[in-house]
Amino acid sequence: MLRDAAEGWVTLNIQQGIFRLACEHVLRTMRRGRETLLTLLEAFVYDPLVEWGGAAGSAGKRRCTARDVRAALAMMAVRAQELAHHFTEVTEQFLAVLPDIKQCAEKWLKENDELKSVETRLQDCHQQMALIKEIEAYGPNLNSHPLYAISQKYSSYKQAKNAVEDSMKALVKILNEFDTQIENFAATTEAINGPQLMAWVQEFSGTDEEEQPIFEHIKDFLTNAGQAAMISQCEQAETELYQSMKQTHHLVRSCLELLSQYVAVSQYYPQSHTEYHRVLVFRKLVAAALESKSPELEGGPDALALAQEAYREAKTNISNWVRAEEGAGEALECVVIGMLCNLNRRYLMLENGAQSAGDCLVDLTSREGEWFLDDMSTLSMQAVELLSLLPLQSASAEDAAMPVAVECVRNANLLLADLVQLNYNFSTIILPEALKKIHSEDPSVLLMISELNAVIMNSPVPLNELLTQLELHLRYLVMDMESPASSAPLLAAEVRSRYEALLSAPASEAEGQSSGRMLLMGFNGLFAAVELRAREL
């Protein structure tokens, strides 16, 4: 009908007018709503207009029959066949594009890894640039940069780590000793509280048996053999053996009686108080230190102050006891002398080890793992503390030299402390600074080293041999004998004069502040306190 109407309107030229514009507008609107129209029209494929018409004329909703189901299934099969072709095309297109997608994904992952690597390198470059700017900011004070302290920090860390490991080993050894003592005490307590002690007491509580001659049966044989003197010797030995057995029997019986009394008293001792015994307390402290790996035990930062206060209180109690008790001073002297002898024995062992160490003196350590000079200083400090307990004010005229001897020991202790401080300052200040200047080839330091080397090489006797001669000369002087190395002090004085001439050499103001002269003056200043202390001694 539309075609017939359009042919009739040709003469009126309506196609180019309002009708054409209206049609174009309708088509554009339908294209814009294409999805909506297709959704509505798609229902006609599965539910034709015939069924809609039947439903409109019926009184109610029409029932779905088997014919309707077959028709719907047939239409669904047709729709599936139509979509199968489209699905196959889509699948083939996807399979064709899938390798490209995989290649693009791999390319993206590779580029992403490269991007991360570039970002990491860029961050490193930024850090290096910041470090360079920091170094440039130091300017002439570049030597104070933290990088120069890495070696020193590592050395300190290594020393601290070795000290901690040695301390842990020592604590484990002490802990094992405490455990052994506790186990032995438990085993002994179990034995004496059981029937074993009563059996021992009954065994040794009987009366002594009468002496029965042992050699009575062979007396005639020895007489006939002409060994009458041997008979008297055998009888004398028998008598001595019997007396010794009798004394041993009495001693064992006395020990068993004391042990029985101890058991009777210990039965009234509360078991809870055993935890306060010093062995158990020390074991707890050692176990806590071993577990925490810290030198601080119970008490926290105030532990040192508490220990010092306890030590002062103990010294005060000892002084009061010496003044109050008769004969307490002599007893204290015996105890102090015994402990001093023990310290002196260890001190002499360290001296002999140091004397025979030679070039290995730097690596010489004691049994506790400390350097020999530190251990000697510790022993000397202990000796001074022990001597401080003696009542020197009440010394008699015969002991007038005792205060002088004690003062000599104190000065020797101060001298050892100065030597320890000298070694510490040399290792931490002079030596690192000298090595740094030598590596940087500082001309003033190299010049000073060459001048010192000239002083050493111009000596008529090598320094090691000169030191040996001085020790030999000192030994002969102590023994008040004529020394075969009497020229050694003159040679040492000559070397010392050359060294002092190098120290007092005139220099300009700029040269006087050079690194080489400052190092030499600092090195010489380390020995000033030691020399002053030696003169006082």
C-alpha positions in Angstrom: 0.0 0.0 0.0 2.9 2.3 0.7 4.3 1.7 -2.7 1.0 2.5 -4.4 0.5 5.6 -2.3 4.1 6.7 -3.1 3.4 6.2 -6.9 0.3 8.3 -6.6 2.1 11.1 -4.8 4.8 11.3 -7.5 2.9 14.0 -9.3 2.7 16.0 -6.2 6.4 15.6 -5.4 5.8 14.6 -1.8 8.9 12.4 -1.6 11.1 15.4 -1.3 8.9 17.1 1.3 7.5 16.5 4.7 6.9 12.8 4.2 10.5 12.1 3.3 11.7 14.1 6.3 9.3 12.2 8.6 10.5 8.9 7.3 14.1 9.7 7.8 13.4 10.9 11.3 11.5 7.7 12.1 14.4 5.5 10.7 17.0 7.5 12.8 14.9 7.0 15.9 14.6 3.3 15.2 18.3 2.9 14.6 19.1 4.6 17.9 16.7 2.3 19.7 17.7 -0.8 17.8 18.7 -2.8 20.8 15.3 -2.2 22.5 13.3 -3.0 19.3 15.3 -6.2 18.7 14.7 -7.3 22.3 11.0 -6.8 21.9 10.8 -8.4 18.4 12.9 -11.4 19.5 10.0 -12.6 21.6 8.0 -13.2 18.4 10.6 -15.9 17.4 9.8 -18.0 20.5 6.1 -16.9 21.0 4.3 -16.2 17.7 1.4 -13.8 17.4 -0.9 -16.8 16.9 -0.6 -17.8 20.5 -1.1 -14.2 21.6 -4.3 -13.9 19.7 -5.6 -17.2 21.2 -4.8 -16.0 24.7 -6.6 -12.7 24.2 -9.9 -14.4 23.3 -9.9 -17.0 26.1 -11.5 -16.4 29.5 -8.3 -17.2 31.4 -4.7 -18.1 30.9 -4.3 -20.8 28.2 -2.7 -24.1 29.3 0.6 -25.1 27.8 0.0 -28.3 25.7 2.5 -30.8 24.3 2.2 -29.2 20.9 3.3 -25.9 22.3 6.3 -27.5 24.0 7.3 -29.3 20.7 6.9 -26.0 18.9 9.0 -24.2 21.4 11.7 -26.9 21.3 11.7 -26.8 17.5 12.1 -23.0 17.6 14.9 -23.3 20.2 16.7 -25.8 18.0 16.4 -23.4 15.1 17.7 -20.6 17.2 20.6 -22.8 18.4 21.6 -23.7 14.9 21.5 -20.0 13.9 23.7 -19.1 16.9 26.0 -22.1 16.4 27.4 -20.7 13.2 27.9 -17.3 14.9 29.5 -19.0 17.9 31.9 -20.9 15.7 33.0 -17.8 13.9 33.6 -16.0 17.2 35.5 -19.0 18.5 37.7 -19.1 15.4 38.3 -15.4 15.6 39.3 -15.7 19.3 41.6 -18.7 18.6 43.2 -16.7 15.8 43.7 -13.7 18.1 44.8 -15.7 21.2 48.5 -16.1 20.1 48.7 -12.4 19.6 47.2 -11.8 23.0 49.7 -14.2 24.5 52.6 -12.5 22.7 51.5 -9.1 23.8 51.1 -10.3 27.5 54.6 -11.7 27.5 55.9 -8.6 25.9 54.1 -6.5 28.6 55.5 -8.7 31.4 59.1 -8.3 30.0 58.7 -4.6 29.7 57.3 -4.4 33.2 60.3 -6.3 34.6 62.6 -4.0 32.7 60.7 -1.0 34.0 61.1 -2.3 37.6 64.8 -2.9 37.0 65.2 0.6 35.6 63.3 2.1 38.6 65.6 0.2 41.0 68.7 1.5 39.2 67.3 4.9 39.2 66.7 4.7 43.0 70.3 3.6 43.5 71.5 6.4 41.4 69.5 8.9 43.5 71.0 7.4 46.6 74.5 7.7 45.2 73.8 11.2 44.0 72.7 12.1 47.5 75.8 10.5 49.0 78.0 12.5 46.5 76.2 15.7 47.4 76.7 14.9 51.1 80.4 14.3 50.5 80.7 17.5 48.6 79.0 19.3 51.5 81.8 18.2 53.8 84.4 20.0 51.8 87.8 20.1 53.5 86.3 18.2 56.5 85.9 15.0 54.4 87.9 13.0 57.0 85.0 13.3 59.5 82.6 11.5 57.1 81.0 8.4 58.7 82.5 6.2 56.0 85.9 6.6 57.5 84.6 5.1 60.8 83.4 1.8 59.2 86.6 -0.1 59.9 86.7 1.1 63.5 83.0 0.2 64.0 83.5 -3.2 62.6 86.5 -3.8 64.8 84.5 -2.7 67.8 81.6 -5.0 66.7 84.0 -7.9 66.3 85.6 -7.4 69.7 82.1 -7.1 71.3 80.9 -10.2 69.6 84.0 -12.2 70.6 83.6 -10.9 74.2 80.0 -12.0 74.2 80.8 -15.4 72.9 83.6 -15.9 75.4 81.3 -14.7 78.2 78.6 -17.2 77.1 81.1 -20.0 77.2 82.3 -19.1 80.6 78.7 -18.8 81.9 77.9 -22.2 80.5 80.9 -23.7 82.3 79.9 -22.0 85.6 76.3 -23.2 85.1 77.5 -26.8 84.6 79.6 -26.5 87.8 76.6 -25.3 89.8 74.4 -28.1 88.4 77.1 -30.6 89.4 77.2 -29.2 93.0 73.4 -29.3 93.3 73.2 -32.9 92.0 76.0 -34.0 94.4 74.2 -32.3 97.3 70.9 -34.0 96.4 72.6 -37.4 96.1 74.4 -36.9 99.4 71.2 -35.8 101.2 69.3 -38.8 99.9 72.1 -41.1 101.1 72.4 -39.7 104.6 68.7 -39.6 105.1 68.3 -43.2 104.2 69.2 -46.4 105.9 72.8 -46.2 104.7 73.9 -43.8 107.4 72.4 -46.0 110.2 74.2 -49.0 108.8 77.5 -47.2 108.9 76.9 -46.0 112.4 76.1 -49.5 113.6 79.2 -50.9 111.8 81.6 -48.6 113.6 79.8 -48.3 116.9 81.1 -51.6 118.3 84.0 -51.9 120.7 87.5 -52.3 119.3 88.6 -55.9 118.9 91.5 -57.2 120.8 94.8 -57.3 119.1 95.6 -60.7 117.6 99.2 -61.3 116.7 99.6 -61.9 113.0 103.2 -63.3 113.0 102.7 -65.8 116.0 102.5 -68.7 113.6 105.7 -68.0 111.7 107.8 -66.9 114.8 109.3 -70.3 115.2 110.1 -70.5 111.5 111.9 -67.2 111.5 113.8 -68.1 114.7 115.0 -71.4 113.2 116.0 -69.5 110.0 118.1 -67.0 112.0 115.9 -64.0 111.4 115.2 -63.0 115.0 115.7 -59.3 114.1 113.0 -59.6 111.5 110.5 -60.8 114.1 110.9 -57.6 116.2 110.5 -55.5 113.0 107.4 -57.3 112.1 106.0 -57.0 115.6 106.7 -53.3 115.6 105.1 -52.8 112.2 102.1 -54.8 113.4 101.8 -52.5 116.4 102.0 -49.4 114.3 99.5 -50.7 111.8 97.1 -51.6 114.6 97.4 -48.1 116.2 96.8 -46.5 112.8 93.7 -48.6 112.2 92.5 -47.7 115.7 93.0 -44.0 115.0 91.2 -44.3 111.6 88.4 -46.2 113.3 88.0 -43.4 115.9 88.1 -40.7 113.2 85.5 -42.4 111.1 83.2 -42.9 114.1 83.6 -39.2 115.0 82.8 -38.2 111.4 79.7 -40.4 111.5 78.6 -38.9 114.8 79.0 -35.4 113.3 77.1 -36.5 110.2 74.3 -37.9 112.4 74.1 -34.6 114.3 74.0 -32.7 111.0 71.1 -34.9 109.7 69.2 -34.4 113.0 69.6 -30.6 112.7 68.9 -30.5 108.9 65.5 -32.3 109.4 64.3 -29.1 111.0 65.5 -26.9 108.2 62.7 -25.7 105.9 63.0 -26.9 102.3 61.8 -23.5 101.0 64.9 -21.8 102.5 67.1 -24.0 100.2 66.2 -21.7 97.3 68.0 -18.9 99.1 71.3 -20.7 99.2 74.1 -18.8 97.4 74.7 -21.7 94.9 71.1 -21.6 93.8 70.9 -17.8 93.8 74.1 -17.6 91.7 72.8 -20.3 89.4 69.6 -18.3 88.8 71.6 -15.2 88.0 73.9 -17.0 85.6 71.0 -18.7 83.9 69.2 -15.3 83.5 72.3 -13.7 82.1 72.8 -16.7 79.7 69.2 -16.5 78.5 69.1 -12.7 78.0 72.7 -12.5 76.6 73.1 -9.3 78.5 75.7 -8.3 81.1 73.0 -6.7 83.3 71.5 -9.2 85.8 68.7 -8.6 88.2 68.5 -5.1 89.4 68.7 -3.3 86.1 70.9 -0.3 85.7 71.1 0.1 89.5 72.8 -3.3 89.9 76.3 -1.8 89.9 75.4 0.9 92.5 73.9 -1.8 94.7 77.0 -4.0 94.3 79.2 -1.1 95.3 77.1 -0.3 98.3 77.2 -3.9 99.4 81.0 -3.9 99.0 81.4 -0.8 101.1 79.1 -2.3 103.7 81.1 -5.5 103.8 84.4 -3.5 104.3 82.8 -1.6 107.1 81.6 -4.8 108.8 85.1 -6.3 108.4 86.7 -3.2 110.1 84.1 -3.4 112.9 84.8 -7.1 113.4 88.6 -6.5 113.5 88.2 -3.8 116.2 85.7 -5.8 118.3 87.1 -9.3 118.3 90.4 -10.2 119.8 92.7 -11.9 117.4 90.6 -11.0 114.4 93.4 -8.9 112.9 95.7 -11.9 112.8 93.0 -14.1 111.3 92.3 -11.4 108.6 96.0 -11.1 107.9 96.2 -14.9 107.3 93.3 -14.8 104.9 94.7 -11.8 103.0 98.2 -13.3 102.8 96.7 -16.6 101.4 94.8 -14.7 98.8 97.8 -12.5 98.0 99.9 -15.6 97.4 97.4 -16.9 95.0 97.3 -13.6 93.1 101.1 -13.5 93.1 101.3 -17.0 91.6 99.0 -16.0 88.8 100.8 -12.7 88.3 104.2 -14.5 88.0 102.7 -16.9 85.5 101.5 -13.9 83.3 105.0 -12.3 83.6 106.7 -15.5 82.6 104.3 -15.9 79.7 104.9 -12.3 78.6 108.7 -12.7 78.8 108.7 -15.8 76.6 106.0 -14.5 74.2 108.5 -12.5 72.0 106.8 -11.1 68.9 103.5 -12.8 69.9 103.0 -10.5 72.9 100.1 -8.7 71.2 98.1 -12.0 71.0 99.0 -13.2 74.5 95.8 -13.8 76.6 95.1 -15.4 79.9 92.9 -18.4 80.6 89.9 -16.1 80.9 90.5 -14.8 77.3 91.7 -11.3 78.4 94.8 -9.7 77.1 97.7 -10.3 79.5 98.1 -6.6 80.5 94.4 -6.2 81.3 94.6 -9.3 83.4 97.7 -8.1 85.2 96.0 -4.8 85.9 93.0 -6.6 87.3 95.1 -8.8 89.6 97.0 -5.8 90.8 93.7 -4.0 91.6 92.5 -7.0 93.6 95.8 -7.0 95.5 95.4 -3.3 96.4 91.8 -4.0 97.6 92.9 -6.8 99.8 95.7 -4.8 101.3 93.2 -2.0 102.0 91.5 -4.4 104.5 94.6 -4.7 106.7 94.8 -2.4 109.8 98.0 -0.7 108.9 97.5 2.0 111.5 98.1 -0.5 114.3 101.3 -1.9 112.8 104.2 -2.4 115.2 107.7 -1.1 114.9 108.8 -4.3 113.4 106.2 -3.8 110.6 107.1 -0.2 109.9 108.0 -1.1 106.4 104.6 -2.5 105.7 102.9 0.8 104.8 105.7 1.6 102.4 105.3 -1.8 100.7 101.6 -1.2 100.4 102.2 2.2 98.9 104.6 0.6 96.4 101.9 -1.9 95.4 99.4 0.9 94.9 101.8 2.9 92.7 102.5 -0.3 90.7 98.8 -0.7 90.2 98.5 2.8 89.0 101.4 2.3 86.6 99.7 -0.8 85.1 96.5 1.2 84.8 98.4 3.9 82.9 99.9 1.3 80.6 96.5 -0.1 79.9 95.2 3.4 79.1 98.3 4.0 76.9 97.6 0.9 74.9 93.9 1.9 74.5 94.8 5.4 73.4 97.4 4.2 71.0 95.0 1.6 69.4 92.0 3.9 69.1 93.6 7.3 68.3 97.2 7.3 67.3 97.4 4.1 65.2 94.2 4.7 63.1 95.1 8.3 62.5 98.6 7.3 61.4 97.4 4.6 59.1 94.9 7.1 57.5 97.6 9.6 56.9 100.0 7.0 55.5 97.3 5.8 53.1 96.7 9.3 51.9 100.5 9.8 51.6 100.6 12.9 53.8 104.1 14.4 53.1 104.6 15.6 56.7 103.8 12.1 58.1 106.1 10.4 55.7 108.9 12.8 56.5 108.4 12.2 60.2 108.5 8.4 59.7 111.7 8.7 57.7 113.3 10.8 60.5 112.3 8.3 63.1 113.6 5.5 61.0 116.9 7.3 60.7 117.1 7.6 64.5 116.6 3.9 64.8 119.0 2.9 62.1 121.8 5.1 63.3 121.8 3.4 66.7 125.0 1.4 67.2 123.1 -1.6 68.5 119.7 -2.8 67.2 116.8 -2.0 69.4 115.9 -5.6 70.2 119.5 -6.3 71.3 119.6 -3.1 73.2 116.4 -4.1 75.1 117.9 -7.5 75.9 121.1 -5.9 77.3 119.0 -3.5 79.4 117.1 -6.4 80.9 120.3 -8.2 81.6 121.9 -5.1 83.2 118.8 -4.6 85.4 118.9 -8.2 86.5 122.6 -7.9 87.6 121.9 -4.6 89.4 119.1 -6.2 91.4 121.4 -9.1 92.4 124.1 -6.5 93.3 126.6 -8.0 90.8 128.9 -6.6 88.2 126.9 -6.3 85.0 128.4 -7.6 81.7 126.2 -5.1 79.8 127.2 -1.9 81.7 127.3 0.0 78.4 123.6 -0.6 77.7 122.4 2.5 79.7 124.8 4.8 77.8 123.6 3.5 74.4 119.9 3.9 75.5 120.7 7.5 76.7 122.3 8.2 73.3 119.2 7.0 71.4 117.0 8.9 73.8 118.9 12.1 73.2 118.5 11.8 69.4 114.8 11.2 69.9 114.5 14.3 72.1 116.4 16.3 69.5 113.9 15.2 66.9 111.1 16.4 69.3 112.6 19.7 70.0 113.7 20.4 66.4 112.9 24.0 65.3 110.1 24.3 62.8 108.2 27.1 61.2 104.7 28.0 62.4 103.0 26.2 59.5 105.2 23.2 59.8 104.7 23.0 63.6 101.0 22.4 63.0 101.6 19.6 60.4 100.0 16.2 60.8 103.4 14.5 61.2 104.5 16.6 64.1 101.1 16.4 65.8 101.2 12.6 65.6 104.7 12.5 67.0 103.8 14.8 69.9 100.7 12.8 70.6 102.7 9.6 70.6 105.3 11.0 72.9 102.6 12.4 75.2 101.2 8.9 75.8 104.4 8.0 77.7 104.5 11.1 79.8 102.1 9.9 82.4 103.7 6.4 82.5 107.2 7.9 82.9 106.0 10.2 85.7 104.3 7.3 87.5 107.5 5.2 87.1 109.6 7.9 88.7 107.2 8.0 91.7 107.5 4.3 92.0 
